[in-house]
Amino acid sequence: MYTRPNFKTKKALKEAVAGGEKVTVFAPGLGTPRYNGTETVEGPHYPQPHTWYAQVEMEDGFVVKVK
């Protein structure tokens, strides 16, 4: 699973969510991510090497918390 927008670091993802930015999750070729609940995401997007992983809480299709 990846986030949209494409964050280079987990810290940038956390700051965006804390700042109220609308962050979504997508899974190319893997189906539909959860609309509500917990998902695991990674970044940055392929083909760049993944350098971070995070568990996120989804609410109404948007990330509301990053663990």
HTML snippet that shows the backbone in 3Dmol.js (N, CA, C, O; Angstrom):
<script src="https://3Dmol.org/build/3Dmol-min.js"></script>
<div id="view" style="width:600px;height:400px;position:relative"></div>
<script>
const pdb = `
ATOM      1  N   MET A   1       0.838  -1.169   0.000  1.00  0.00           N
ATOM      2  CA  MET A   1       0.000   0.000   0.000  1.00  0.00           C
ATOM      3  C   MET A   1       0.888   1.238   0.000  1.00  0.00           C
ATOM      4  O   MET A   1       1.932   1.281   0.650  1.00  0.00           O
ATOM      5  N   TYR A   2       0.447   2.226  -0.737  1.00  0.00           N
ATOM      6  CA  TYR A   2       1.149   3.501  -0.835  1.00  0.00           C
ATOM      7  C   TYR A   2       0.226   4.641  -0.446  1.00  0.00           C
ATOM      8  O   TYR A   2      -0.996   4.494  -0.454  1.00  0.00           O
ATOM      9  N   THR A   3       0.818   5.779  -0.105  1.00  0.00           N
ATOM     10  CA  THR A   3       0.025   6.971   0.210  1.00  0.00           C
ATOM     11  C   THR A   3       0.001   7.898  -0.992  1.00  0.00           C
ATOM     12  O   THR A   3       0.894   7.878  -1.839  1.00  0.00           O
ATOM     13  N   ARG A   4      -1.011   8.683  -1.042  1.00  0.00           N
ATOM     14  CA  ARG A   4      -1.093   9.729  -2.045  1.00  0.00           C
ATOM     15  C   ARG A   4      -1.327  11.007  -1.287  1.00  0.00           C
ATOM     16  O   ARG A   4      -2.374  11.134  -0.653  1.00  0.00           O
ATOM     17  N   PRO A   5      -0.418  11.969  -1.310  1.00  0.00           N
ATOM     18  CA  PRO A   5       0.768  12.086  -2.131  1.00  0.00           C
ATOM     19  C   PRO A   5       1.898  11.150  -1.699  1.00  0.00           C
ATOM     20  O   PRO A   5       1.812  10.479  -0.670  1.00  0.00           O
ATOM     21  N   ASN A   6       2.948  11.123  -2.501  1.00  0.00           N
ATOM     22  CA  ASN A   6       4.100  10.261  -2.286  1.00  0.00           C
ATOM     23  C   ASN A   6       5.069  10.942  -1.318  1.00  0.00           C
ATOM     24  O   ASN A   6       5.743  11.904  -1.687  1.00  0.00           O
ATOM     25  N   PHE A   7       5.140  10.446  -0.084  1.00  0.00           N
ATOM     26  CA  PHE A   7       6.019  11.039   0.921  1.00  0.00           C
ATOM     27  C   PHE A   7       7.379  10.366   0.895  1.00  0.00           C
ATOM     28  O   PHE A   7       7.478   9.145   0.777  1.00  0.00           O
ATOM     29  N   LYS A   8       8.419  11.165   1.006  1.00  0.00           N
ATOM     30  CA  LYS A   8       9.794  10.644   0.997  1.00  0.00           C
ATOM     31  C   LYS A   8      10.181  10.046   2.344  1.00  0.00           C
ATOM     32  O   LYS A   8      11.040   9.167   2.412  1.00  0.00           O
ATOM     33  N   THR A   9       9.539  10.529   3.433  1.00  0.00           N
ATOM     34  CA  THR A   9       9.862  10.042   4.771  1.00  0.00           C
ATOM     35  C   THR A   9       8.583   9.830   5.580  1.00  0.00           C
ATOM     36  O   THR A   9       7.543  10.422   5.292  1.00  0.00           O
ATOM     37  N   LYS A  10       8.682   8.985   6.585  1.00  0.00           N
ATOM     38  CA  LYS A  10       7.562   8.766   7.506  1.00  0.00           C
ATOM     39  C   LYS A  10       7.272  10.054   8.287  1.00  0.00           C
ATOM     40  O   LYS A  10       6.117  10.359   8.584  1.00  0.00           O
ATOM     41  N   LYS A  11       8.309  10.790   8.610  1.00  0.00           N
ATOM     42  CA  LYS A  11       8.149  12.054   9.327  1.00  0.00           C
ATOM     43  C   LYS A  11       7.295  13.024   8.511  1.00  0.00           C
ATOM     44  O   LYS A  11       6.430  13.705   9.060  1.00  0.00           O
ATOM     45  N   ALA A  12       7.536  13.085   7.205  1.00  0.00           N
ATOM     46  CA  ALA A  12       6.747  13.968   6.339  1.00  0.00           C
ATOM     47  C   ALA A  12       5.283  13.538   6.315  1.00  0.00           C
ATOM     48  O   ALA A  12       4.391  14.385   6.300  1.00  0.00           O
ATOM     49  N   LEU A  13       5.028  12.233   6.313  1.00  0.00           N
ATOM     50  CA  LEU A  13       3.657  11.714   6.371  1.00  0.00           C
ATOM     51  C   LEU A  13       2.996  12.133   7.677  1.00  0.00           C
ATOM     52  O   LEU A  13       1.869  12.627   7.669  1.00  0.00           O
ATOM     53  N   LYS A  14       3.685  11.941   8.797  1.00  0.00           N
ATOM     54  CA  LYS A  14       3.137  12.312  10.105  1.00  0.00           C
ATOM     55  C   LYS A  14       2.814  13.802  10.173  1.00  0.00           C
ATOM     56  O   LYS A  14       1.761  14.189  10.681  1.00  0.00           O
ATOM     57  N   GLU A  15       3.715  14.634   9.664  1.00  0.00           N
ATOM     58  CA  GLU A  15       3.506  16.077   9.696  1.00  0.00           C
ATOM     59  C   GLU A  15       2.308  16.480   8.838  1.00  0.00           C
ATOM     60  O   GLU A  15       1.535  17.354   9.230  1.00  0.00           O
ATOM     61  N   ALA A  16       2.150  15.857   7.681  1.00  0.00           N
ATOM     62  CA  ALA A  16       1.035  16.172   6.797  1.00  0.00           C
ATOM     63  C   ALA A  16      -0.298  15.814   7.447  1.00  0.00           C
ATOM     64  O   ALA A  16      -1.246  16.598   7.398  1.00  0.00           O
ATOM     65  N   VAL A  17      -0.373  14.634   8.054  1.00  0.00           N
ATOM     66  CA  VAL A  17      -1.604  14.204   8.707  1.00  0.00           C
ATOM     67  C   VAL A  17      -1.906  15.106   9.905  1.00  0.00           C
ATOM     68  O   VAL A  17      -3.051  15.511  10.104  1.00  0.00           O
ATOM     69  N   ALA A  18      -0.888  15.419  10.699  1.00  0.00           N
ATOM     70  CA  ALA A  18      -1.076  16.302  11.855  1.00  0.00           C
ATOM     71  C   ALA A  18      -1.513  17.700  11.423  1.00  0.00           C
ATOM     72  O   ALA A  18      -2.237  18.379  12.152  1.00  0.00           O
ATOM     73  N   GLY A  19      -1.074  18.130  10.237  1.00  0.00           N
ATOM     74  CA  GLY A  19      -1.426  19.443   9.720  1.00  0.00           C
ATOM     75  C   GLY A  19      -2.774  19.489   9.021  1.00  0.00           C
ATOM     76  O   GLY A  19      -3.189  20.541   8.535  1.00  0.00           O
ATOM     77  N   GLY A  20      -3.459  18.352   8.968  1.00  0.00           N
ATOM     78  CA  GLY A  20      -4.793  18.329   8.379  1.00  0.00           C
ATOM     79  C   GLY A  20      -4.842  18.050   6.894  1.00  0.00           C
ATOM     80  O   GLY A  20      -5.906  18.163   6.287  1.00  0.00           O
ATOM     81  N   GLU A  21      -3.717  17.687   6.287  1.00  0.00           N
ATOM     82  CA  GLU A  21      -3.706  17.374   4.855  1.00  0.00           C
ATOM     83  C   GLU A  21      -4.508  16.100   4.586  1.00  0.00           C
ATOM     84  O   GLU A  21      -4.456  15.154   5.372  1.00  0.00           O
ATOM     85  N   LYS A  22      -5.237  16.076   3.496  1.00  0.00           N
ATOM     86  CA  LYS A  22      -6.031  14.906   3.102  1.00  0.00           C
ATOM     87  C   LYS A  22      -5.096  13.890   2.438  1.00  0.00           C
ATOM     88  O   LYS A  22      -4.659  14.091   1.305  1.00  0.00           O
ATOM     89  N   VAL A  23      -4.795  12.807   3.143  1.00  0.00           N
ATOM     90  CA  VAL A  23      -3.903  11.761   2.652  1.00  0.00           C
ATOM     91  C   VAL A  23      -4.733  10.509   2.406  1.00  0.00           C
ATOM     92  O   VAL A  23      -5.491  10.085   3.279  1.00  0.00           O
ATOM     93  N   THR A  24      -4.596   9.919   1.230  1.00  0.00           N
ATOM     94  CA  THR A  24      -5.311   8.692   0.900  1.00  0.00           C
ATOM     95  C   THR A  24      -4.318   7.560   0.713  1.00  0.00           C
ATOM     96  O   THR A  24      -3.108   7.781   0.667  1.00  0.00           O
ATOM     97  N   VAL A  25      -4.843   6.341   0.604  1.00  0.00           N
ATOM     98  CA  VAL A  25      -4.033   5.139   0.442  1.00  0.00           C
ATOM     99  C   VAL A  25      -4.514   4.408  -0.796  1.00  0.00           C
ATOM    100  O   VAL A  25      -5.713   4.355  -1.066  1.00  0.00           O
ATOM    101  N   PHE A  26      -3.570   3.838  -1.555  1.00  0.00           N
ATOM    102  CA  PHE A  26      -3.942   3.014  -2.702  1.00  0.00           C
ATOM    103  C   PHE A  26      -3.023   1.815  -2.801  1.00  0.00           C
ATOM    104  O   PHE A  26      -1.914   1.816  -2.266  1.00  0.00           O
ATOM    105  N   ALA A  27      -3.498   0.795  -3.491  1.00  0.00           N
ATOM    106  CA  ALA A  27      -2.752  -0.458  -3.626  1.00  0.00           C
ATOM    107  C   ALA A  27      -2.761  -0.877  -5.096  1.00  0.00           C
ATOM    108  O   ALA A  27      -3.705  -1.530  -5.542  1.00  0.00           O
ATOM    109  N   PRO A  28      -1.726  -0.513  -5.855  1.00  0.00           N
ATOM    110  CA  PRO A  28      -1.716  -0.856  -7.272  1.00  0.00           C
ATOM    111  C   PRO A  28      -1.696  -2.366  -7.478  1.00  0.00           C
ATOM    112  O   PRO A  28      -0.749  -3.045  -7.080  1.00  0.00           O
ATOM    113  N   GLY A  29      -2.736  -2.876  -8.096  1.00  0.00           N
ATOM    114  CA  GLY A  29      -2.808  -4.299  -8.405  1.00  0.00           C
ATOM    115  C   GLY A  29      -3.168  -5.199  -7.242  1.00  0.00           C
ATOM    116  O   GLY A  29      -3.214  -6.418  -7.410  1.00  0.00           O
ATOM    117  N   LEU A  30      -3.427  -4.642  -6.064  1.00  0.00           N
ATOM    118  CA  LEU A  30      -3.699  -5.467  -4.888  1.00  0.00           C
ATOM    119  C   LEU A  30      -5.128  -5.337  -4.386  1.00  0.00           C
ATOM    120  O   LEU A  30      -5.464  -5.913  -3.351  1.00  0.00           O
ATOM    121  N   GLY A  31      -5.968  -4.608  -5.078  1.00  0.00           N
ATOM    122  CA  GLY A  31      -7.336  -4.457  -4.630  1.00  0.00           C
ATOM    123  C   GLY A  31      -7.570  -3.114  -3.974  1.00  0.00           C
ATOM    124  O   GLY A  31      -6.784  -2.180  -4.135  1.00  0.00           O
ATOM    125  N   THR A  32      -8.648  -3.030  -3.242  1.00  0.00           N
ATOM    126  CA  THR A  32      -9.067  -1.776  -2.619  1.00  0.00           C
ATOM    127  C   THR A  32      -8.654  -1.740  -1.152  1.00  0.00           C
ATOM    128  O   THR A  32      -8.924  -2.687  -0.413  1.00  0.00           O
ATOM    129  N   PRO A  33      -8.005  -0.662  -0.721  1.00  0.00           N
ATOM    130  CA  PRO A  33      -7.662  -0.544   0.694  1.00  0.00           C
ATOM    131  C   PRO A  33      -8.910  -0.320   1.547  1.00  0.00           C
ATOM    132  O   PRO A  33      -9.975   0.014   1.027  1.00  0.00           O
ATOM    133  N   ARG A  34      -8.772  -0.502   2.827  1.00  0.00           N
ATOM    134  CA  ARG A  34      -9.891  -0.299   3.754  1.00  0.00           C
ATOM    135  C   ARG A  34     -10.311   1.158   3.795  1.00  0.00           C
ATOM    136  O   ARG A  34      -9.480   2.065   3.749  1.00  0.00           O
ATOM    137  N   TYR A  35     -11.599   1.365   3.882  1.00  0.00           N
ATOM    138  CA  TYR A  35     -12.164   2.699   3.995  1.00  0.00           C
ATOM    139  C   TYR A  35     -12.064   3.188   5.440  1.00  0.00           C
ATOM    140  O   TYR A  35     -11.841   4.371   5.699  1.00  0.00           O
ATOM    141  N   ASN A  36     -12.233   2.256   6.369  1.00  0.00           N
ATOM    142  CA  ASN A  36     -12.097   2.511   7.804  1.00  0.00           C
ATOM    143  C   ASN A  36     -11.291   1.370   8.413  1.00  0.00           C
ATOM    144  O   ASN A  36     -11.457   0.215   8.020  1.00  0.00           O
ATOM    145  N   GLY A  37     -10.425   1.684   9.364  1.00  0.00           N
ATOM    146  CA  GLY A  37      -9.631   0.647  10.008  1.00  0.00           C
ATOM    147  C   GLY A  37      -8.146   0.885   9.859  1.00  0.00           C
ATOM    148  O   GLY A  37      -7.707   2.002   9.587  1.00  0.00           O
ATOM    149  N   THR A  38      -7.373  -0.176  10.041  1.00  0.00           N
ATOM    150  CA  THR A  38      -5.916  -0.092  10.030  1.00  0.00           C
ATOM    151  C   THR A  38      -5.355  -0.625   8.720  1.00  0.00           C
ATOM    152  O   THR A  38      -5.802  -1.658   8.220  1.00  0.00           O
ATOM    153  N   GLU A  39      -4.380   0.080   8.168  1.00  0.00           N
ATOM    154  CA  GLU A  39      -3.649  -0.358   6.975  1.00  0.00           C
ATOM    155  C   GLU A  39      -2.157  -0.198   7.234  1.00  0.00           C
ATOM    156  O   GLU A  39      -1.746   0.573   8.101  1.00  0.00           O
ATOM    157  N   THR A  40      -1.360  -0.928   6.482  1.00  0.00           N
ATOM    158  CA  THR A  40       0.099  -0.784   6.516  1.00  0.00           C
ATOM    159  C   THR A  40       0.528  -0.163   5.202  1.00  0.00           C
ATOM    160  O   THR A  40       0.140  -0.628   4.130  1.00  0.00           O
ATOM    161  N   VAL A  41       1.328   0.886   5.286  1.00  0.00           N
ATOM    162  CA  VAL A  41       1.785   1.589   4.087  1.00  0.00           C
ATOM    163  C   VAL A  41       3.306   1.623   4.059  1.00  0.00           C
ATOM    164  O   VAL A  41       3.971   1.404   5.072  1.00  0.00           O
ATOM    165  N   GLU A  42       3.837   1.904   2.874  1.00  0.00           N
ATOM    166  CA  GLU A  42       5.282   2.004   2.701  1.00  0.00           C
ATOM    167  C   GLU A  42       5.596   3.124   1.728  1.00  0.00           C
ATOM    168  O   GLU A  42       4.737   3.562   0.963  1.00  0.00           O
ATOM    169  N   GLY A  43       6.823   3.577   1.766  1.00  0.00           N
ATOM    170  CA  GLY A  43       7.194   4.655   0.855  1.00  0.00           C
ATOM    171  C   GLY A  43       8.699   4.804   0.777  1.00  0.00           C
ATOM    172  O   GLY A  43       9.424   4.192   1.561  1.00  0.00           O
ATOM    173  N   PRO A  44       9.161   5.581  -0.127  1.00  0.00           N
ATOM    174  CA  PRO A  44       8.423   6.191  -1.215  1.00  0.00           C
ATOM    175  C   PRO A  44       7.937   5.144  -2.223  1.00  0.00           C
ATOM    176  O   PRO A  44       8.253   3.960  -2.102  1.00  0.00           O
ATOM    177  N   HIS A  45       7.172   5.590  -3.210  1.00  0.00           N
ATOM    178  CA  HIS A  45       6.589   4.674  -4.195  1.00  0.00           C
ATOM    179  C   HIS A  45       7.657   3.968  -5.030  1.00  0.00           C
ATOM    180  O   HIS A  45       8.751   4.491  -5.242  1.00  0.00           O
ATOM    181  N   TYR A  46       7.311   2.763  -5.499  1.00  0.00           N
ATOM    182  CA  TYR A  46       8.127   2.038  -6.459  1.00  0.00           C
ATOM    183  C   TYR A  46       8.254   2.903  -7.707  1.00  0.00           C
ATOM    184  O   TYR A  46       7.259   3.519  -8.089  1.00  0.00           O
ATOM    185  N   PRO A  47       9.374   2.992  -8.354  1.00  0.00           N
ATOM    186  CA  PRO A  47      10.553   2.144  -8.320  1.00  0.00           C
ATOM    187  C   PRO A  47      11.624   2.581  -7.333  1.00  0.00           C
ATOM    188  O   PRO A  47      12.677   1.947  -7.260  1.00  0.00           O
ATOM    189  N   GLN A  48      11.390   3.644  -6.571  1.00  0.00           N
ATOM    190  CA  GLN A  48      12.365   4.029  -5.557  1.00  0.00           C
ATOM    191  C   GLN A  48      12.369   2.976  -4.463  1.00  0.00           C
ATOM    192  O   GLN A  48      11.329   2.376  -4.189  1.00  0.00           O
ATOM    193  N   PRO A  49      13.514   2.734  -3.829  1.00  0.00           N
ATOM    194  CA  PRO A  49      13.545   1.759  -2.736  1.00  0.00           C
ATOM    195  C   PRO A  49      12.720   2.253  -1.551  1.00  0.00           C
ATOM    196  O   PRO A  49      12.774   3.429  -1.192  1.00  0.00           O
ATOM    197  N   HIS A  50      11.968   1.355  -0.957  1.00  0.00           N
ATOM    198  CA  HIS A  50      11.170   1.707   0.216  1.00  0.00           C
ATOM    199  C   HIS A  50      12.109   1.925   1.402  1.00  0.00           C
ATOM    200  O   HIS A  50      12.932   1.066   1.720  1.00  0.00           O
ATOM    201  N   THR A  51      11.978   3.072   2.044  1.00  0.00           N
ATOM    202  CA  THR A  51      12.847   3.393   3.177  1.00  0.00           C
ATOM    203  C   THR A  51      12.074   3.551   4.471  1.00  0.00           C
ATOM    204  O   THR A  51      12.673   3.699   5.536  1.00  0.00           O
ATOM    205  N   TRP A  52      10.735   3.522   4.392  1.00  0.00           N
ATOM    206  CA  TRP A  52       9.937   3.620   5.606  1.00  0.00           C
ATOM    207  C   TRP A  52       8.655   2.811   5.463  1.00  0.00           C
ATOM    208  O   TRP A  52       8.167   2.558   4.361  1.00  0.00           O
ATOM    209  N   TYR A  53       8.129   2.414   6.616  1.00  0.00           N
ATOM    210  CA  TYR A  53       6.877   1.653   6.713  1.00  0.00           C
ATOM    211  C   TYR A  53       6.101   2.226   7.891  1.00  0.00           C
ATOM    212  O   TYR A  53       6.697   2.708   8.854  1.00  0.00           O
ATOM    213  N   ALA A  54       4.765   2.176   7.819  1.00  0.00           N
ATOM    214  CA  ALA A  54       3.953   2.704   8.910  1.00  0.00           C
ATOM    215  C   ALA A  54       2.590   2.028   8.937  1.00  0.00           C
ATOM    216  O   ALA A  54       2.087   1.571   7.911  1.00  0.00           O
ATOM    217  N   GLN A  55       2.007   1.973  10.116  1.00  0.00           N
ATOM    218  CA  GLN A  55       0.611   1.575  10.263  1.00  0.00           C
ATOM    219  C   GLN A  55      -0.186   2.857  10.349  1.00  0.00           C
ATOM    220  O   GLN A  55       0.188   3.786  11.065  1.00  0.00           O
ATOM    221  N   VAL A  56      -1.285   2.907   9.617  1.00  0.00           N
ATOM    222  CA  VAL A  56      -2.119   4.103   9.628  1.00  0.00           C
ATOM    223  C   VAL A  56      -3.553   3.729   9.966  1.00  0.00           C
ATOM    224  O   VAL A  56      -4.011   2.626   9.667  1.00  0.00           O
ATOM    225  N   GLU A  57      -4.244   4.655  10.588  1.00  0.00           N
ATOM    226  CA  GLU A  57      -5.671   4.507  10.879  1.00  0.00           C
ATOM    227  C   GLU A  57      -6.431   5.268   9.802  1.00  0.00           C
ATOM    228  O   GLU A  57      -6.155   6.437   9.532  1.00  0.00           O
ATOM    229  N   MET A  58      -7.389   4.583   9.193  1.00  0.00           N
ATOM    230  CA  MET A  58      -8.204   5.176   8.135  1.00  0.00           C
ATOM    231  C   MET A  58      -9.589   5.510   8.680  1.00  0.00           C
ATOM    232  O   MET A  58     -10.168   4.749   9.455  1.00  0.00           O
ATOM    233  N   GLU A  59     -10.109   6.669   8.257  1.00  0.00           N
ATOM    234  CA  GLU A  59     -11.476   7.068   8.578  1.00  0.00           C
ATOM    235  C   GLU A  59     -12.068   7.707   7.339  1.00  0.00           C
ATOM    236  O   GLU A  59     -11.548   8.706   6.843  1.00  0.00           O
ATOM    237  N   ASP A  60     -13.155   7.137   6.836  1.00  0.00           N
ATOM    238  CA  ASP A  60     -13.841   7.658   5.655  1.00  0.00           C
ATOM    239  C   ASP A  60     -12.907   7.797   4.451  1.00  0.00           C
ATOM    240  O   ASP A  60     -13.065   8.710   3.641  1.00  0.00           O
ATOM    241  N   GLY A  61     -11.928   6.883   4.336  1.00  0.00           N
ATOM    242  CA  GLY A  61     -11.028   6.865   3.191  1.00  0.00           C
ATOM    243  C   GLY A  61      -9.793   7.730   3.319  1.00  0.00           C
ATOM    244  O   GLY A  61      -8.994   7.801   2.386  1.00  0.00           O
ATOM    245  N   PHE A  62      -9.616   8.394   4.459  1.00  0.00           N
ATOM    246  CA  PHE A  62      -8.453   9.257   4.664  1.00  0.00           C
ATOM    247  C   PHE A  62      -7.650   8.802   5.878  1.00  0.00           C
ATOM    248  O   PHE A  62      -8.200   8.255   6.833  1.00  0.00           O
ATOM    249  N   VAL A  63      -6.340   9.038   5.823  1.00  0.00           N
ATOM    250  CA  VAL A  63      -5.463   8.721   6.956  1.00  0.00           C
ATOM    251  C   VAL A  63      -5.706   9.760   8.043  1.00  0.00           C
ATOM    252  O   VAL A  63      -5.639  10.963   7.788  1.00  0.00           O
ATOM    253  N   VAL A  64      -5.989   9.289   9.265  1.00  0.00           N
ATOM    254  CA  VAL A  64      -6.216  10.212  10.381  1.00  0.00           C
ATOM    255  C   VAL A  64      -5.165  10.077  11.480  1.00  0.00           C
ATOM    256  O   VAL A  64      -5.042  10.948  12.341  1.00  0.00           O
ATOM    257  N   LYS A  65      -4.398   8.966  11.445  1.00  0.00           N
ATOM    258  CA  LYS A  65      -3.372   8.745  12.469  1.00  0.00           C
ATOM    259  C   LYS A  65      -2.266   7.881  11.891  1.00  0.00           C
ATOM    260  O   LYS A  65      -2.531   6.954  11.125  1.00  0.00           O
ATOM    261  N   VAL A  66      -1.028   8.182  12.256  1.00  0.00           N
ATOM    262  CA  VAL A  66       0.138   7.414  11.813  1.00  0.00           C
ATOM    263  C   VAL A  66       0.816   6.858  13.044  1.00  0.00           C
ATOM    264  O   VAL A  66       1.107   7.597  13.985  1.00  0.00           O
ATOM    265  N   LYS A  67       1.073   5.541  13.045  1.00  0.00           N
ATOM    266  CA  LYS A  67       1.758   4.909  14.181  1.00  0.00           C
ATOM    267  C   LYS A  67       3.202   4.664  13.840  1.00  0.00           C
ATOM    268  O   LYS A  67       3.950   4.140  14.664  1.00  0.00           O
TER     269      LYS A  67
END
`;
const viewer = $3Dmol.createViewer("view");
viewer.addModel(pdb, "pdb");
viewer.setStyle({}, {cartoon: {color: "spectrum"}});
viewer.zoomTo();
viewer.render();
</script>
